Amino acid sequence: MELEFHQLDLRYEHLRRRVPDREKRLLASLALLGQQMPIVVVGGEGASRVVVDGYKRVRALRRLKADTVLATTWELAEAEALVCERLIRASGGDDAFEQGWLLRELEGRFGLSQQELGRRFDKSISWVCRRLSLVTDLPEQIQDRVRRGALVPHAAMKYLVPLARANREACLTLVSSLGQRKPSCRQLGALYGAWLAGDAKQRERLLGDPWLFLRAQEEARRPEQTEKPPAQQLLGDLGALGGICRRSCTRLRAGLAQRLSESEREEVSRCLLQAKADTTALFQLLERELADARPEPTHGHS
């Protein structure tokens, strides 16, 4: 069936995070091919349909100024539909945050106990507790950045959650100081490690400008590039020249010349003349310069 957008209840949109690259690919696909897969809704006639699956498609179709969206209805209660949808895409790459958001919604909205949640998802109570604590310990402002794709979920779970448990204000300050730029998992790990190892002043500087700290750390790791002495540079050039000559000889001995086309032979001949002129000039200059640079005998001097 086809539904208009005002008939859709998007109450569970916050349970899924946004990945900008995926949304761009979906937008391009819908613009080219149209909607191929219906969204999934629950709800009866005459009422708003609650969207269970297909939030990316709804956002993309709205951007494309579509009038309606193709939908299919599941004859299930909301809670059952949410559980079923999660189990269907269990191998689809949803992360621990999305799992935690769903568990919190099922616990809070539908009153499902942790034991019941574990049974329905075929998981242990410990798994349920860990996911729930994940979305309880991390401040909501930071979770919103994860939803919008501004923070890598794995990095947030590995570094920001323990930081929030140790010092919630420090965690909020750090993320605020990062601004709109998206740090990598490695960068967040470096910031968390430096915060753990630093004293009060070092932590204050780090939280004030984390990008400055990362730039300084990158510069410290970068090896000093010292320019080689001129003699070493000349020896390196001559060594490279000799290596090129030996490699070309090996190819020619393997019969490369016999496999060349007529146009390739003409091009090789032209390059050969140029290379011969260049190397001849180099060898003559080297012989002359080295001869002139020899020390003169001193027995004739007064």
TAJOFEN-V457402 format. One record per residue. N is the residue number from 1. SS is DSSP state (H for helix, E for strand, L for the rest). PSI is psi in radians with two decimals (* if undefined). Layout:
# TAJOFEN-V457402
N:SS:PSI
N:SS:PSI
This chain:
# TAJOFEN-V457402
1:L:2.81
2:E:2.35
3:E:2.57
4:E:2.77
5:H:-0.54
6:H:-0.20
7:H:-0.07
8:E:2.31
9:E:1.97
10:L:0.68
11:L:-0.35
12:L:0.28
13:H:-0.54
14:H:-0.09
15:H:-0.14
16:L:2.42
17:L:2.79
18:L:2.37
19:L:1.83
20:H:-0.71
21:H:-0.74
22:H:-0.69
23:H:-0.62
24:H:-0.74
25:H:-0.71
26:H:-0.72
27:H:-0.76
28:H:-0.71
29:H:-0.77
30:H:-0.64
31:H:-0.59
32:H:-0.78
33:H:-0.25
34:L:3.11
35:L:2.09
36:L:-0.55
37:L:2.19
38:L:2.68
39:E:2.90
40:E:2.25
41:E:2.81
42:E:2.68
43:L:2.69
44:L:-3.10
45:L:2.52
46:L:-0.01
47:L:2.85
48:L:2.42
49:E:2.27
50:E:2.15
51:E:2.19
52:E:-0.65
53:E:2.44
54:L:0.41
55:H:-0.62
56:H:-0.70
57:H:-0.69
58:H:-0.79
59:H:-0.74
60:H:-0.73
61:H:-0.61
62:H:-0.73
63:H:-0.54
64:L:0.08
65:L:0.60
66:L:2.70
67:L:-0.61
68:E:2.94
69:E:2.39
70:E:2.27
71:E:2.71
72:E:2.55
73:E:2.33
74:L:2.29
75:L:1.14
76:L:2.76
77:L:2.77
78:H:-0.87
79:H:-0.78
80:H:-0.67
81:H:-0.72
82:H:-0.76
83:H:-0.78
84:H:-0.78
85:H:-0.70
86:H:-0.70
87:H:-0.61
88:H:-0.71
89:L:0.52
90:L:-0.53
91:L:0.24
92:L:0.08
93:L:0.31
94:L:2.51
95:L:3.12
96:H:-0.54
97:H:-0.80
98:H:-0.67
99:H:-0.75
100:H:-0.72
101:H:-0.72
102:H:-0.78
103:H:-0.72
104:H:-0.68
105:H:-0.76
106:H:-0.63
107:H:-0.77
108:H:-0.76
109:H:-0.66
110:H:-0.03
111:L:0.46
112:L:2.33
113:L:2.87
114:H:-0.62
115:H:-0.74
116:H:-0.68
117:H:-0.77
118:H:-0.69
119:H:-0.74
120:H:-0.60
121:L:0.06
122:L:0.79
123:L:2.88
124:L:2.83
125:H:-0.58
126:H:-0.71
127:H:-0.77
128:H:-0.78
129:H:-0.73
130:H:-0.75
131:H:-0.70
132:H:-0.71
133:H:-0.52
134:H:-0.82
135:H:-0.13
136:H:-0.70
137:H:-0.59
138:L:2.25
139:L:2.57
140:H:-0.57
141:H:-0.65
142:H:-0.66
143:H:-0.61
144:H:-0.62
145:H:-0.63
146:H:-0.74
147:H:-0.71
148:L:-0.05
149:L:0.21
150:L:-0.19
151:L:2.45
152:L:2.18
153:H:-0.73
154:H:-0.70
155:H:-0.73
156:H:-0.73
157:H:-0.68
158:H:-0.56
159:H:-0.73
160:H:-0.58
161:H:-0.88
162:H:-0.56
163:H:-0.71
164:H:-0.62
165:H:-0.62
166:H:-0.72
167:L:1.67
168:H:-0.74
169:H:-0.70
170:H:-0.70
171:H:-0.79
172:H:-0.72
173:H:-0.74
174:H:-0.86
175:H:-0.65
176:H:-0.68
177:H:-0.37
178:L:-0.34
179:L:-2.54
180:L:-0.11
181:L:2.58
182:L:1.93
183:L:2.64
184:L:2.97
185:H:-0.71
186:H:-0.71
187:H:-0.75
188:H:-0.64
189:H:-0.70
190:H:-0.71
191:H:-0.75
192:H:-0.74
193:H:-0.69
194:H:-0.64
195:H:-0.71
196:H:-0.69
197:H:-0.29
198:L:2.82
199:L:-3.01
200:H:-0.77
201:H:-0.72
202:H:-0.70
203:H:-0.68
204:H:-0.76
205:H:-0.71
206:H:-0.79
207:H:-0.48
208:H:-0.67
209:L:1.40
210:H:-0.55
211:H:-0.58
212:H:-0.74
213:H:-0.76
214:H:-0.68
215:H:-0.74
216:H:-0.69
217:H:-0.68
218:H:-0.72
219:H:-0.66
220:H:-0.57
221:H:-0.36
222:L:2.18
223:L:2.53
224:L:2.28
225:L:1.86
226:L:2.31
227:L:2.35
228:L:2.62
229:L:2.68
230:H:-0.67
231:H:-0.73
232:H:-0.64
233:H:-0.74
234:H:-0.75
235:H:-0.67
236:H:-0.70
237:H:-0.78
238:H:-0.65
239:H:-0.70
240:H:-0.69
241:H:-0.76
242:H:-0.70
243:H:-0.69
244:H:-0.73
245:H:-0.79
246:H:-0.68
247:H:-0.72
248:H:-0.67
249:H:-0.72
250:H:-0.73
251:H:-0.70
252:H:-0.69
253:H:-0.43
254:L:0.06
255:L:0.42
256:L:-0.69
257:H:-0.63
258:H:-0.34
259:H:0.00
260:L:2.49
261:L:3.02
262:H:-0.76
263:H:-0.65
264:H:-0.65
265:H:-0.72
266:H:-0.71
267:H:-0.72
268:H:-0.70
269:H:-0.73
270:H:-0.79
271:H:-0.57
272:H:-0.76
273:H:-0.73
274:H:-0.78
275:H:-0.67
276:H:-0.72
277:H:-0.73
278:H:-0.80
279:H:-0.64
280:H:-0.77
281:H:-0.68
282:H:-0.84
283:H:-0.72
284:H:-0.74
285:H:-0.72
286:H:-0.81
287:H:-0.73
288:H:-0.79
289:H:-0.71
290:H:-0.62
291:H:-0.72
292:H:-0.42
293:L:-0.06
294:L:2.51
295:L:2.36
296:L:2.64
297:L:2.51
298:L:-0.03
299:L:-0.31
300:L:-0.12
301:L:2.61
302:L:*
